[in-house]
């Protein structure tokens, strides 16, 4: 699981380690939730899969109650689909 998260971060990183700033759009949030809903996917891996920082993901719910609810609902659904998996 950890290796998969590391691979996702590496794949999402820009060439040469250059930093980039990506605005977290509603489309990004939708893609993030799709990734997060996959069995065993962590917030960090889902963020990396869509090319945004986990910090941006963790900050968003504090500014957007609808996003916070969608994230919690997605995580709850994933836990119900795999009750023995990571929490």
Secondary structure, DSSP 8 states (H G I E B T S, - for coil): -HHHHHHHHHHHS-GGG--------HHHHHHHHHHHTSTT--HHHHHHHHT--HHHHHHHHHH-HHHHHHHHHHHHHHHHHTTTS--
